[in-house]
């Protein structure tokens, strides 16, 4: 009898314990992933440092002399030293379609700027493949030239009086216009609509300064490459991107959910960057650009890379100023 009572009591205890336990699984906890800012991204709160340089004509460059034949550079010239080395070293971009970007299939660099650099190599060696392409970030262009790391910069490099205090430029080989890239349906249609918005530009560019000078000023985010801007726009970390229309068009080609909007915020003349001590190389590059304009090469490069921008405007007319 005593044993039976113990068993009954034990059963009741187990039943009571079971009734107190929940048959429902514990609630799941879901924490949405937080977008990570690209390395180097930062809010720009102080005006980009720009020297108050003035010049009579920022786009005027040294007039070319008699152009030497490929493989026969004048003894003692900068070009002769490059020829002896066996390759032309050029700083380029790898993230700006269609000017300088990596082919997803081969991994090689290609674009309008890349082909232009190859044509300059052809003018020195008679061979466009005698070239070493080095990826240089926008904020490193001047230092790469001054230090001698590269012979030339061909990288959507806008000619300004401020930059000509540090480096020299060829004549203009392309004109771009600064505009805005926004998500479709964002209600951003012009620079006035950027008030209270977050705008991305690459540090060290003239685009950054123009956005900073807008009144009222939007929140400005500086990054190291335009693909970083596109990533932040896609993730909702910024509301718009502002830079040259040709660069924005390349970004828009990668994402059907974005569009170019608004009028031009300013003109951007692209030139080849050259060390300020190398006047002979400036004149030589200008001579090569004259040939590229005259023999139809410029138009062929436009047809290969830039037809999505519309009909060719033709190559810019060279402007010269001897010194």
ChimeraX commands (.cxc) that place a marker at each C-alpha (Angstrom):
marker #1 position 0.00,0.00,0.00 radius 0.5
marker #1 position 2.80,2.40,0.99 radius 0.5
marker #1 position 4.62,1.69,-2.28 radius 0.5
marker #1 position 1.45,2.36,-4.30 radius 0.5
marker #1 position 0.98,5.76,-2.58 radius 0.5
marker #1 position 4.56,6.76,-3.39 radius 0.5
marker #1 position 4.08,5.86,-7.05 radius 0.5
marker #1 position 0.83,7.84,-7.25 radius 0.5
marker #1 position 2.43,10.89,-5.64 radius 0.5
marker #1 position 5.40,10.69,-8.00 radius 0.5
marker #1 position 3.05,10.57,-10.99 radius 0.5
marker #1 position 1.11,13.60,-9.76 radius 0.5
marker #1 position 4.37,15.51,-9.32 radius 0.5
marker #1 position 5.44,14.72,-12.89 radius 0.5
marker #1 position 2.00,15.73,-14.21 radius 0.5
marker #1 position 2.12,19.06,-12.37 radius 0.5
marker #1 position 5.67,19.74,-13.65 radius 0.5
marker #1 position 4.55,18.95,-17.20 radius 0.5
marker #1 position 1.60,21.32,-16.94 radius 0.5
marker #1 position 3.94,24.16,-15.96 radius 0.5
marker #1 position 6.16,23.72,-19.02 radius 0.5
marker #1 position 5.28,25.44,-22.29 radius 0.5
marker #1 position 4.89,23.34,-25.41 radius 0.5
marker #1 position 5.72,26.42,-27.61 radius 0.5
marker #1 position 9.34,26.86,-28.84 radius 0.5
marker #1 position 11.22,29.91,-27.53 radius 0.5
marker #1 position 10.69,33.03,-29.67 radius 0.5
marker #1 position 13.33,33.56,-32.33 radius 0.5
marker #1 position 15.39,36.75,-32.21 radius 0.5
marker #1 position 16.15,38.33,-35.59 radius 0.5
marker #1 position 18.64,41.20,-35.87 radius 0.5
marker #1 position 18.74,42.69,-39.39 radius 0.5
marker #1 position 22.26,43.07,-40.81 radius 0.5
marker #1 position 23.62,46.58,-40.69 radius 0.5
marker #1 position 25.18,47.92,-43.91 radius 0.5
marker #1 position 28.90,48.40,-43.50 radius 0.5
marker #1 position 30.43,51.59,-44.84 radius 0.5
marker #1 position 33.21,51.09,-47.39 radius 0.5
marker #1 position 36.73,51.55,-46.02 radius 0.5
marker #1 position 37.71,55.20,-45.94 radius 0.5
marker #1 position 34.15,56.56,-46.13 radius 0.5
marker #1 position 33.71,59.62,-43.93 radius 0.5
marker #1 position 31.48,62.65,-43.57 radius 0.5
marker #1 position 33.08,65.82,-44.93 radius 0.5
marker #1 position 32.43,68.64,-42.47 radius 0.5
marker #1 position 35.15,71.11,-43.43 radius 0.5
marker #1 position 35.70,72.69,-46.83 radius 0.5
marker #1 position 38.15,70.73,-49.01 radius 0.5
marker #1 position 41.46,72.55,-49.09 radius 0.5
marker #1 position 41.77,74.43,-52.34 radius 0.5
marker #1 position 44.49,76.97,-53.06 radius 0.5
marker #1 position 43.29,80.31,-54.34 radius 0.5
marker #1 position 45.25,79.85,-57.55 radius 0.5
marker #1 position 44.47,81.85,-60.64 radius 0.5
marker #1 position 45.71,81.42,-64.18 radius 0.5
marker #1 position 44.94,83.10,-67.48 radius 0.5
marker #1 position 43.67,79.89,-69.07 radius 0.5
marker #1 position 43.70,76.63,-67.12 radius 0.5
marker #1 position 43.33,74.58,-70.31 radius 0.5
marker #1 position 46.21,76.21,-72.19 radius 0.5
marker #1 position 49.21,73.89,-72.48 radius 0.5
marker #1 position 52.65,73.93,-74.09 radius 0.5
marker #1 position 52.69,73.91,-77.87 radius 0.5
marker #1 position 54.22,70.76,-79.38 radius 0.5
marker #1 position 57.35,71.01,-81.50 radius 0.5
marker #1 position 58.37,68.63,-84.29 radius 0.5
marker #1 position 57.08,65.21,-83.25 radius 0.5
marker #1 position 59.85,62.55,-83.21 radius 0.5
marker #1 position 59.17,59.20,-84.85 radius 0.5
marker #1 position 58.32,56.22,-82.62 radius 0.5
marker #1 position 61.47,54.55,-81.34 radius 0.5
marker #1 position 63.63,57.62,-82.10 radius 0.5
marker #1 position 63.21,59.85,-79.05 radius 0.5
marker #1 position 65.61,62.85,-78.80 radius 0.5
marker #1 position 68.77,62.01,-76.80 radius 0.5
marker #1 position 68.66,63.34,-73.25 radius 0.5
marker #1 position 64.88,63.85,-73.31 radius 0.5
marker #1 position 62.38,62.50,-70.82 radius 0.5
marker #1 position 60.97,60.38,-73.63 radius 0.5
marker #1 position 64.42,58.89,-74.33 radius 0.5
marker #1 position 64.67,57.82,-70.67 radius 0.5
marker #1 position 61.25,56.17,-70.95 radius 0.5
marker #1 position 62.29,54.47,-74.19 radius 0.5
marker #1 position 65.47,53.15,-72.56 radius 0.5
marker #1 position 63.43,51.79,-69.65 radius 0.5
marker #1 position 61.31,49.89,-72.15 radius 0.5
marker #1 position 57.84,50.87,-70.95 radius 0.5
marker #1 position 55.66,53.91,-70.24 radius 0.5
marker #1 position 54.29,53.96,-66.67 radius 0.5
marker #1 position 50.79,55.42,-66.44 radius 0.5
marker #1 position 48.51,55.95,-63.43 radius 0.5
marker #1 position 44.92,54.94,-64.21 radius 0.5
marker #1 position 41.62,54.03,-62.57 radius 0.5
marker #1 position 40.05,50.58,-62.23 radius 0.5
marker #1 position 36.57,51.54,-61.02 radius 0.5
marker #1 position 35.29,54.08,-63.56 radius 0.5
marker #1 position 33.37,52.54,-66.43 radius 0.5
marker #1 position 33.77,53.42,-69.34 radius 0.5
marker #1 position 37.07,55.28,-68.83 radius 0.5
marker #1 position 39.15,52.92,-66.71 radius 0.5
marker #1 position 37.82,49.64,-65.31 radius 0.5
marker #1 position 38.60,45.93,-65.01 radius 0.5
marker #1 position 37.13,43.57,-67.55 radius 0.5
marker #1 position 35.14,41.03,-65.50 radius 0.5
marker #1 position 36.21,38.21,-67.80 radius 0.5
marker #1 position 39.94,38.76,-68.21 radius 0.5
marker #1 position 40.63,40.99,-65.20 radius 0.5
marker #1 position 42.54,43.35,-67.49 radius 0.5
marker #1 position 42.17,47.13,-67.42 radius 0.5
marker #1 position 40.24,48.73,-70.26 radius 0.5
marker #1 position 38.30,51.87,-71.22 radius 0.5
marker #1 position 38.69,55.18,-73.03 radius 0.5
marker #1 position 41.53,56.41,-70.77 radius 0.5
marker #1 position 43.33,53.08,-70.99 radius 0.5
marker #1 position 43.27,53.12,-74.79 radius 0.5
marker #1 position 44.38,56.77,-74.84 radius 0.5
marker #1 position 47.37,55.88,-72.65 radius 0.5
marker #1 position 48.22,53.03,-75.02 radius 0.5
marker #1 position 48.20,55.45,-77.95 radius 0.5
marker #1 position 50.78,57.62,-76.17 radius 0.5
marker #1 position 52.90,54.50,-75.62 radius 0.5
marker #1 position 52.55,53.78,-79.34 radius 0.5
marker #1 position 53.87,57.28,-80.10 radius 0.5
marker #1 position 57.01,56.57,-78.05 radius 0.5
marker #1 position 57.71,52.94,-78.94 radius 0.5
marker #1 position 55.57,52.17,-81.98 radius 0.5
marker #1 position 53.93,49.54,-79.76 radius 0.5
marker #1 position 50.88,50.27,-77.56 radius 0.5
marker #1 position 51.68,47.32,-75.32 radius 0.5
marker #1 position 54.92,48.82,-74.05 radius 0.5
marker #1 position 53.07,50.20,-71.07 radius 0.5
marker #1 position 52.74,49.57,-67.33 radius 0.5
marker #1 position 49.37,50.52,-65.89 radius 0.5
marker #1 position 49.32,51.39,-62.19 radius 0.5
marker #1 position 46.05,51.88,-60.32 radius 0.5
marker #1 position 46.13,55.27,-58.59 radius 0.5
marker #1 position 43.35,56.59,-56.33 radius 0.5
marker #1 position 41.96,60.04,-57.08 radius 0.5
marker #1 position 43.57,61.62,-54.01 radius 0.5
marker #1 position 47.00,60.21,-54.95 radius 0.5
marker #1 position 47.28,61.61,-58.48 radius 0.5
marker #1 position 49.47,64.60,-57.68 radius 0.5
marker #1 position 51.76,62.69,-55.32 radius 0.5
marker #1 position 52.23,59.88,-57.86 radius 0.5
marker #1 position 53.43,62.40,-60.46 radius 0.5
marker #1 position 55.59,64.50,-58.12 radius 0.5
marker #1 position 57.33,61.44,-56.66 radius 0.5
marker #1 position 58.04,59.97,-60.10 radius 0.5
marker #1 position 56.00,56.85,-59.37 radius 0.5
marker #1 position 54.36,57.28,-62.78 radius 0.5
marker #1 position 55.23,59.17,-65.97 radius 0.5
marker #1 position 51.64,60.19,-66.71 radius 0.5
marker #1 position 48.19,60.19,-65.13 radius 0.5
marker #1 position 45.34,59.35,-67.51 radius 0.5
marker #1 position 42.42,59.06,-65.10 radius 0.5
marker #1 position 39.44,61.39,-65.72 radius 0.5
marker #1 position 41.78,64.10,-64.39 radius 0.5
marker #1 position 40.15,67.53,-64.50 radius 0.5
marker #1 position 42.43,70.47,-65.35 radius 0.5
marker #1 position 42.30,73.27,-62.76 radius 0.5
marker #1 position 44.47,76.28,-61.92 radius 0.5
marker #1 position 44.92,74.84,-58.41 radius 0.5
marker #1 position 46.28,71.54,-59.67 radius 0.5
marker #1 position 48.56,73.32,-62.13 radius 0.5
marker #1 position 50.40,74.77,-59.13 radius 0.5
marker #1 position 51.63,71.22,-58.43 radius 0.5
marker #1 position 51.60,69.33,-61.74 radius 0.5
marker #1 position 51.28,70.11,-65.44 radius 0.5
marker #1 position 48.65,69.02,-67.96 radius 0.5
marker #1 position 48.28,68.26,-71.62 radius 0.5
marker #1 position 45.63,69.97,-73.68 radius 0.5
marker #1 position 42.04,68.90,-72.97 radius 0.5
marker #1 position 41.10,65.56,-74.51 radius 0.5
marker #1 position 37.51,65.32,-73.23 radius 0.5
marker #1 position 34.81,67.53,-71.67 radius 0.5
marker #1 position 32.46,66.18,-68.99 radius 0.5
marker #1 position 29.70,67.86,-66.97 radius 0.5
marker #1 position 29.03,67.32,-63.28 radius 0.5
marker #1 position 25.52,66.01,-62.58 radius 0.5
marker #1 position 23.59,63.94,-60.01 radius 0.5
marker #1 position 22.77,60.22,-59.84 radius 0.5
marker #1 position 19.76,59.22,-57.71 radius 0.5
marker #1 position 17.46,56.25,-57.22 radius 0.5
marker #1 position 14.42,56.32,-59.51 radius 0.5
marker #1 position 11.38,57.69,-57.68 radius 0.5
marker #1 position 13.55,59.44,-55.07 radius 0.5
marker #1 position 12.08,62.89,-55.86 radius 0.5
marker #1 position 15.58,64.22,-56.42 radius 0.5
marker #1 position 15.48,66.14,-59.68 radius 0.5
marker #1 position 18.06,68.92,-59.22 radius 0.5
marker #1 position 20.76,70.29,-56.94 radius 0.5
marker #1 position 18.06,72.17,-54.97 radius 0.5
marker #1 position 16.53,68.82,-53.99 radius 0.5
marker #1 position 19.76,67.74,-52.26 radius 0.5
marker #1 position 18.99,69.90,-49.22 radius 0.5
marker #1 position 18.84,67.63,-46.18 radius 0.5
marker #1 position 20.05,64.66,-48.23 radius 0.5
marker #1 position 23.22,62.57,-48.05 radius 0.5
marker #1 position 25.44,62.91,-51.13 radius 0.5
marker #1 position 28.47,60.79,-52.00 radius 0.5
marker #1 position 31.57,61.97,-53.89 radius 0.5
marker #1 position 35.16,60.77,-54.10 radius 0.5
marker #1 position 37.69,62.54,-51.90 radius 0.5
marker #1 position 40.28,64.59,-53.77 radius 0.5
marker #1 position 37.99,65.43,-56.70 radius 0.5
marker #1 position 36.59,68.74,-57.93 radius 0.5
marker #1 position 33.13,67.16,-57.62 radius 0.5
marker #1 position 33.47,67.04,-53.83 radius 0.5
marker #1 position 34.18,70.77,-53.62 radius 0.5
marker #1 position 31.18,71.72,-55.77 radius 0.5
marker #1 position 28.79,69.68,-53.62 radius 0.5
marker #1 position 30.27,71.16,-50.45 radius 0.5
marker #1 position 29.66,74.68,-51.80 radius 0.5
marker #1 position 25.93,74.08,-52.41 radius 0.5
marker #1 position 23.62,76.30,-50.36 radius 0.5
marker #1 position 22.00,74.82,-48.38 radius 0.5
marker #1 position 24.71,72.21,-48.08 radius 0.5
marker #1 position 23.69,68.52,-48.03 radius 0.5
marker #1 position 25.44,65.97,-45.82 radius 0.5
marker #1 position 28.54,65.08,-47.82 radius 0.5
marker #1 position 30.18,61.64,-47.66 radius 0.5
marker #1 position 33.67,61.21,-49.14 radius 0.5
marker #1 position 34.92,57.81,-50.32 radius 0.5
marker #1 position 37.86,56.44,-52.29 radius 0.5
marker #1 position 36.07,55.19,-55.43 radius 0.5
marker #1 position 32.83,55.73,-57.38 radius 0.5
marker #1 position 31.86,52.08,-57.00 radius 0.5
marker #1 position 31.86,52.68,-53.22 radius 0.5
marker #1 position 29.36,55.50,-53.82 radius 0.5
marker #1 position 27.15,53.19,-55.87 radius 0.5
marker #1 position 27.24,50.52,-53.15 radius 0.5
marker #1 position 26.22,53.08,-50.51 radius 0.5
marker #1 position 23.38,54.34,-52.73 radius 0.5
marker #1 position 22.11,50.78,-53.27 radius 0.5
marker #1 position 22.21,50.10,-49.52 radius 0.5
marker #1 position 20.41,53.33,-48.65 radius 0.5
marker #1 position 23.41,54.84,-46.88 radius 0.5
marker #1 position 23.33,57.88,-49.18 radius 0.5
marker #1 position 20.60,59.49,-51.26 radius 0.5
marker #1 position 22.58,60.59,-54.30 radius 0.5
marker #1 position 25.98,60.67,-56.00 radius 0.5
marker #1 position 27.43,63.69,-57.77 radius 0.5
marker #1 position 30.31,63.75,-60.23 radius 0.5
marker #1 position 31.00,63.84,-63.97 radius 0.5
marker #1 position 28.14,62.69,-66.19 radius 0.5
marker #1 position 30.33,60.15,-67.99 radius 0.5
marker #1 position 31.25,58.49,-64.69 radius 0.5
marker #1 position 27.62,58.51,-63.51 radius 0.5
marker #1 position 26.50,57.00,-66.80 radius 0.5
marker #1 position 28.91,54.12,-66.22 radius 0.5
marker #1 position 27.43,53.57,-62.75 radius 0.5
marker #1 position 23.88,53.74,-64.12 radius 0.5
marker #1 position 24.75,51.03,-66.65 radius 0.5
marker #1 position 25.42,48.75,-63.67 radius 0.5
marker #1 position 22.09,49.40,-61.93 radius 0.5
marker #1 position 18.74,49.90,-63.72 radius 0.5
marker #1 position 17.21,51.39,-60.55 radius 0.5
marker #1 position 19.19,54.65,-60.73 radius 0.5
marker #1 position 19.11,57.61,-63.13 radius 0.5
marker #1 position 20.95,60.83,-63.98 radius 0.5
marker #1 position 19.05,63.97,-63.00 radius 0.5
marker #1 position 19.41,67.74,-63.00 radius 0.5
marker #1 position 21.34,70.28,-65.00 radius 0.5
marker #1 position 25.12,70.55,-65.05 radius 0.5
marker #1 position 26.80,71.78,-61.87 radius 0.5
marker #1 position 29.96,72.64,-63.83 radius 0.5
marker #1 position 32.29,71.62,-66.67 radius 0.5
marker #1 position 35.19,69.22,-66.26 radius 0.5
marker #1 position 38.02,69.35,-68.85 radius 0.5
marker #1 position 40.06,66.12,-68.74 radius 0.5
marker #1 position 43.79,66.29,-69.41 radius 0.5
marker #1 position 46.82,64.02,-69.12 radius 0.5
marker #1 position 48.70,64.79,-65.89 radius 0.5
marker #1 position 52.47,65.22,-66.20 radius 0.5
marker #1 position 55.30,66.08,-63.80 radius 0.5
marker #1 position 55.83,69.84,-63.76 radius 0.5
marker #1 position 59.58,69.45,-64.43 radius 0.5
marker #1 position 59.04,67.58,-67.71 radius 0.5
marker #1 position 58.19,70.28,-70.26 radius 0.5
marker #1 position 59.50,68.13,-73.09 radius 0.5
marker #1 position 57.08,65.34,-72.17 radius 0.5
marker #1 position 54.19,67.84,-72.03 radius 0.5
marker #1 position 55.00,69.00,-75.58 radius 0.5
marker #1 position 55.40,65.39,-76.78 radius 0.5
marker #1 position 52.05,64.28,-75.30 radius 0.5
marker #1 position 50.38,67.31,-76.89 radius 0.5
marker #1 position 51.89,66.31,-80.22 radius 0.5
marker #1 position 50.56,62.77,-79.76 radius 0.5
marker #1 position 47.11,64.16,-78.95 radius 0.5
marker #1 position 47.24,66.31,-82.11 radius 0.5
marker #1 position 47.84,63.13,-84.13 radius 0.5
marker #1 position 45.08,61.29,-82.27 radius 0.5
marker #1 position 42.61,64.05,-83.13 radius 0.5
marker #1 position 43.72,64.39,-86.74 radius 0.5
marker #1 position 43.93,60.75,-87.85 radius 0.5
marker #1 position 40.51,59.67,-86.52 radius 0.5
marker #1 position 41.82,57.74,-83.51 radius 0.5
marker #1 position 39.88,59.93,-81.05 radius 0.5
marker #1 position 36.63,59.22,-82.90 radius 0.5
marker #1 position 37.37,55.49,-82.96 radius 0.5
marker #1 position 37.92,55.51,-79.20 radius 0.5
marker #1 position 34.67,57.43,-78.72 radius 0.5
marker #1 position 32.79,54.93,-80.88 radius 0.5
marker #1 position 34.24,52.04,-78.91 radius 0.5
marker #1 position 33.59,53.33,-75.40 radius 0.5
marker #1 position 31.32,56.37,-75.25 radius 0.5
marker #1 position 28.44,56.03,-77.72 radius 0.5
marker #1 position 26.00,55.50,-74.82 radius 0.5
marker #1 position 26.54,59.20,-74.07 radius 0.5
marker #1 position 25.09,60.16,-77.43 radius 0.5
marker #1 position 26.56,61.30,-80.76 radius 0.5
marker #1 position 30.23,62.24,-80.70 radius 0.5
marker #1 position 30.85,65.94,-80.01 radius 0.5
marker #1 position 34.23,65.62,-81.68 radius 0.5
marker #1 position 37.57,66.03,-79.93 radius 0.5
marker #1 position 38.13,69.29,-78.01 radius 0.5
marker #1 position 40.19,71.93,-79.80 radius 0.5
marker #1 position 43.67,72.30,-78.31 radius 0.5
marker #1 position 44.59,75.60,-76.64 radius 0.5
marker #1 position 48.27,76.52,-76.34 radius 0.5
marker #1 position 50.32,78.97,-74.33 radius 0.5
marker #1 position 54.08,78.94,-74.67 radius 0.5
marker #1 position 56.39,79.64,-71.78 radius 0.5
marker link #1:1,2 radius 0.2
marker link #1:2,3 radius 0.2
marker link #1:3,4 radius 0.2
marker link #1:4,5 radius 0.2
marker link #1:5,6 radius 0.2
marker link #1:6,7 radius 0.2
marker link #1:7,8 radius 0.2
marker link #1:8,9 radius 0.2
marker link #1:9,10 radius 0.2
marker link #1:10,11 radius 0.2
marker link #1:11,12 radius 0.2
marker link #1:12,13 radius 0.2
marker link #1:13,14 radius 0.2
marker link #1:14,15 radius 0.2
marker link #1:15,16 radius 0.2
marker link #1:16,17 radius 0.2
marker link #1:17,18 radius 0.2
marker link #1:18,19 radius 0.2
marker link #1:19,20 radius 0.2
marker link #1:20,21 radius 0.2
marker link #1:21,22 radius 0.2
marker link #1:22,23 radius 0.2
marker link #1:23,24 radius 0.2
marker link #1:24,25 radius 0.2
marker link #1:25,26 radius 0.2
marker link #1:26,27 radius 0.2
marker link #1:27,28 radius 0.2
marker link #1:28,29 radius 0.2
marker link #1:29,30 radius 0.2
marker link #1:30,31 radius 0.2
marker link #1:31,32 radius 0.2
marker link #1:32,33 radius 0.2
marker link #1:33,34 radius 0.2
marker link #1:34,35 radius 0.2
marker link #1:35,36 radius 0.2
marker link #1:36,37 radius 0.2
marker link #1:37,38 radius 0.2
marker link #1:38,39 radius 0.2
marker link #1:39,40 radius 0.2
marker link #1:40,41 radius 0.2
marker link #1:41,42 radius 0.2
marker link #1:42,43 radius 0.2
marker link #1:43,44 radius 0.2
marker link #1:44,45 radius 0.2
marker link #1:45,46 radius 0.2
marker link #1:46,47 radius 0.2
marker link #1:47,48 radius 0.2
marker link #1:48,49 radius 0.2
marker link #1:49,50 radius 0.2
marker link #1:50,51 radius 0.2
marker link #1:51,52 radius 0.2
marker link #1:52,53 radius 0.2
marker link #1:53,54 radius 0.2
marker link #1:54,55 radius 0.2
marker link #1:55,56 radius 0.2
marker link #1:56,57 radius 0.2
marker link #1:57,58 radius 0.2
marker link #1:58,59 radius 0.2
marker link #1:59,60 radius 0.2
marker link #1:60,61 radius 0.2
marker link #1:61,62 radius 0.2
marker link #1:62,63 radius 0.2
marker link #1:63,64 radius 0.2
marker link #1:64,65 radius 0.2
marker link #1:65,66 radius 0.2
marker link #1:66,67 radius 0.2
marker link #1:67,68 radius 0.2
marker link #1:68,69 radius 0.2
marker link #1:69,70 radius 0.2
marker link #1:70,71 radius 0.2
marker link #1:71,72 radius 0.2
marker link #1:72,73 radius 0.2
marker link #1:73,74 radius 0.2
marker link #1:74,75 radius 0.2
marker link #1:75,76 radius 0.2
marker link #1:76,77 radius 0.2
marker link #1:77,78 radius 0.2
marker link #1:78,79 radius 0.2
marker link #1:79,80 radius 0.2
marker link #1:80,81 radius 0.2
marker link #1:81,82 radius 0.2
marker link #1:82,83 radius 0.2
marker link #1:83,84 radius 0.2
marker link #1:84,85 radius 0.2
marker link #1:85,86 radius 0.2
marker link #1:86,87 radius 0.2
marker link #1:87,88 radius 0.2
marker link #1:88,89 radius 0.2
marker link #1:89,90 radius 0.2
marker link #1:90,91 radius 0.2
marker link #1:91,92 radius 0.2
marker link #1:92,93 radius 0.2
marker link #1:93,94 radius 0.2
marker link #1:94,95 radius 0.2
marker link #1:95,96 radius 0.2
marker link #1:96,97 radius 0.2
marker link #1:97,98 radius 0.2
marker link #1:98,99 radius 0.2
marker link #1:99,100 radius 0.2
marker link #1:100,101 radius 0.2
marker link #1:101,102 radius 0.2
marker link #1:102,103 radius 0.2
marker link #1:103,104 radius 0.2
marker link #1:104,105 radius 0.2
marker link #1:105,106 radius 0.2
marker link #1:106,107 radius 0.2
marker link #1:107,108 radius 0.2
marker link #1:108,109 radius 0.2
marker link #1:109,110 radius 0.2
marker link #1:110,111 radius 0.2
marker link #1:111,112 radius 0.2
marker link #1:112,113 radius 0.2
marker link #1:113,114 radius 0.2
marker link #1:114,115 radius 0.2
marker link #1:115,116 radius 0.2
marker link #1:116,117 radius 0.2
marker link #1:117,118 radius 0.2
marker link #1:118,119 radius 0.2
marker link #1:119,120 radius 0.2
marker link #1:120,121 radius 0.2
marker link #1:121,122 radius 0.2
marker link #1:122,123 radius 0.2
marker link #1:123,124 radius 0.2
marker link #1:124,125 radius 0.2
marker link #1:125,126 radius 0.2
marker link #1:126,127 radius 0.2
marker link #1:127,128 radius 0.2
marker link #1:128,129 radius 0.2
marker link #1:129,130 radius 0.2
marker link #1:130,131 radius 0.2
marker link #1:131,132 radius 0.2
marker link #1:132,133 radius 0.2
marker link #1:133,134 radius 0.2
marker link #1:134,135 radius 0.2
marker link #1:135,136 radius 0.2
marker link #1:136,137 radius 0.2
marker link #1:137,138 radius 0.2
marker link #1:138,139 radius 0.2
marker link #1:139,140 radius 0.2
marker link #1:140,141 radius 0.2
marker link #1:141,142 radius 0.2
marker link #1:142,143 radius 0.2
marker link #1:143,144 radius 0.2
marker link #1:144,145 radius 0.2
marker link #1:145,146 radius 0.2
marker link #1:146,147 radius 0.2
marker link #1:147,148 radius 0.2
marker link #1:148,149 radius 0.2
marker link #1:149,150 radius 0.2
marker link #1:150,151 radius 0.2
marker link #1:151,152 radius 0.2
marker link #1:152,153 radius 0.2
marker link #1:153,154 radius 0.2
marker link #1:154,155 radius 0.2
marker link #1:155,156 radius 0.2
marker link #1:156,157 radius 0.2
marker link #1:157,158 radius 0.2
marker link #1:158,159 radius 0.2
marker link #1:159,160 radius 0.2
marker link #1:160,161 radius 0.2
marker link #1:161,162 radius 0.2
marker link #1:162,163 radius 0.2
marker link #1:163,164 radius 0.2
marker link #1:164,165 radius 0.2
marker link #1:165,166 radius 0.2
marker link #1:166,167 radius 0.2
marker link #1:167,168 radius 0.2
marker link #1:168,169 radius 0.2
marker link #1:169,170 radius 0.2
marker link #1:170,171 radius 0.2
marker link #1:171,172 radius 0.2
marker link #1:172,173 radius 0.2
marker link #1:173,174 radius 0.2
marker link #1:174,175 radius 0.2
marker link #1:175,176 radius 0.2
marker link #1:176,177 radius 0.2
marker link #1:177,178 radius 0.2
marker link #1:178,179 radius 0.2
marker link #1:179,180 radius 0.2
marker link #1:180,181 radius 0.2
marker link #1:181,182 radius 0.2
marker link #1:182,183 radius 0.2
marker link #1:183,184 radius 0.2
marker link #1:184,185 radius 0.2
marker link #1:185,186 radius 0.2
marker link #1:186,187 radius 0.2
marker link #1:187,188 radius 0.2
marker link #1:188,189 radius 0.2
marker link #1:189,190 radius 0.2
marker link #1:190,191 radius 0.2
marker link #1:191,192 radius 0.2
marker link #1:192,193 radius 0.2
marker link #1:193,194 radius 0.2
marker link #1:194,195 radius 0.2
marker link #1:195,196 radius 0.2
marker link #1:196,197 radius 0.2
marker link #1:197,198 radius 0.2
marker link #1:198,199 radius 0.2
marker link #1:199,200 radius 0.2
marker link #1:200,201 radius 0.2
marker link #1:201,202 radius 0.2
marker link #1:202,203 radius 0.2
marker link #1:203,204 radius 0.2
marker link #1:204,205 radius 0.2
marker link #1:205,206 radius 0.2
marker link #1:206,207 radius 0.2
marker link #1:207,208 radius 0.2
marker link #1:208,209 radius 0.2
marker link #1:209,210 radius 0.2
marker link #1:210,211 radius 0.2
marker link #1:211,212 radius 0.2
marker link #1:212,213 radius 0.2
marker link #1:213,214 radius 0.2
marker link #1:214,215 radius 0.2
marker link #1:215,216 radius 0.2
marker link #1:216,217 radius 0.2
marker link #1:217,218 radius 0.2
marker link #1:218,219 radius 0.2
marker link #1:219,220 radius 0.2
marker link #1:220,221 radius 0.2
marker link #1:221,222 radius 0.2
marker link #1:222,223 radius 0.2
marker link #1:223,224 radius 0.2
marker link #1:224,225 radius 0.2
marker link #1:225,226 radius 0.2
marker link #1:226,227 radius 0.2
marker link #1:227,228 radius 0.2
marker link #1:228,229 radius 0.2
marker link #1:229,230 radius 0.2
marker link #1:230,231 radius 0.2
marker link #1:231,232 radius 0.2
marker link #1:232,233 radius 0.2
marker link #1:233,234 radius 0.2
marker link #1:234,235 radius 0.2
marker link #1:235,236 radius 0.2
marker link #1:236,237 radius 0.2
marker link #1:237,238 radius 0.2
marker link #1:238,239 radius 0.2
marker link #1:239,240 radius 0.2
marker link #1:240,241 radius 0.2
marker link #1:241,242 radius 0.2
marker link #1:242,243 radius 0.2
marker link #1:243,244 radius 0.2
marker link #1:244,245 radius 0.2
marker link #1:245,246 radius 0.2
marker link #1:246,247 radius 0.2
marker link #1:247,248 radius 0.2
marker link #1:248,249 radius 0.2
marker link #1:249,250 radius 0.2
marker link #1:250,251 radius 0.2
marker link #1:251,252 radius 0.2
marker link #1:252,253 radius 0.2
marker link #1:253,254 radius 0.2
marker link #1:254,255 radius 0.2
marker link #1:255,256 radius 0.2
marker link #1:256,257 radius 0.2
marker link #1:257,258 radius 0.2
marker link #1:258,259 radius 0.2
marker link #1:259,260 radius 0.2
marker link #1:260,261 radius 0.2
marker link #1:261,262 radius 0.2
marker link #1:262,263 radius 0.2
marker link #1:263,264 radius 0.2
marker link #1:264,265 radius 0.2
marker link #1:265,266 radius 0.2
marker link #1:266,267 radius 0.2
marker link #1:267,268 radius 0.2
marker link #1:268,269 radius 0.2
marker link #1:269,270 radius 0.2
marker link #1:270,271 radius 0.2
marker link #1:271,272 radius 0.2
marker link #1:272,273 radius 0.2
marker link #1:273,274 radius 0.2
marker link #1:274,275 radius 0.2
marker link #1:275,276 radius 0.2
marker link #1:276,277 radius 0.2
marker link #1:277,278 radius 0.2
marker link #1:278,279 radius 0.2
marker link #1:279,280 radius 0.2
marker link #1:280,281 radius 0.2
marker link #1:281,282 radius 0.2
marker link #1:282,283 radius 0.2
marker link #1:283,284 radius 0.2
marker link #1:284,285 radius 0.2
marker link #1:285,286 radius 0.2
marker link #1:286,287 radius 0.2
marker link #1:287,288 radius 0.2
marker link #1:288,289 radius 0.2
marker link #1:289,290 radius 0.2
marker link #1:290,291 radius 0.2
marker link #1:291,292 radius 0.2
marker link #1:292,293 radius 0.2
marker link #1:293,294 radius 0.2
marker link #1:294,295 radius 0.2
marker link #1:295,296 radius 0.2
marker link #1:296,297 radius 0.2
marker link #1:297,298 radius 0.2
marker link #1:298,299 radius 0.2
marker link #1:299,300 radius 0.2
marker link #1:300,301 radius 0.2
marker link #1:301,302 radius 0.2
marker link #1:302,303 radius 0.2
marker link #1:303,304 radius 0.2
marker link #1:304,305 radius 0.2
marker link #1:305,306 radius 0.2
marker link #1:306,307 radius 0.2
marker link #1:307,308 radius 0.2
marker link #1:308,309 radius 0.2
marker link #1:309,310 radius 0.2
marker link #1:310,311 radius 0.2
marker link #1:311,312 radius 0.2
marker link #1:312,313 radius 0.2
marker link #1:313,314 radius 0.2
marker link #1:314,315 radius 0.2
marker link #1:315,316 radius 0.2
marker link #1:316,317 radius 0.2
marker link #1:317,318 radius 0.2
marker link #1:318,319 radius 0.2
marker link #1:319,320 radius 0.2
marker link #1:320,321 radius 0.2
marker link #1:321,322 radius 0.2
marker link #1:322,323 radius 0.2
view
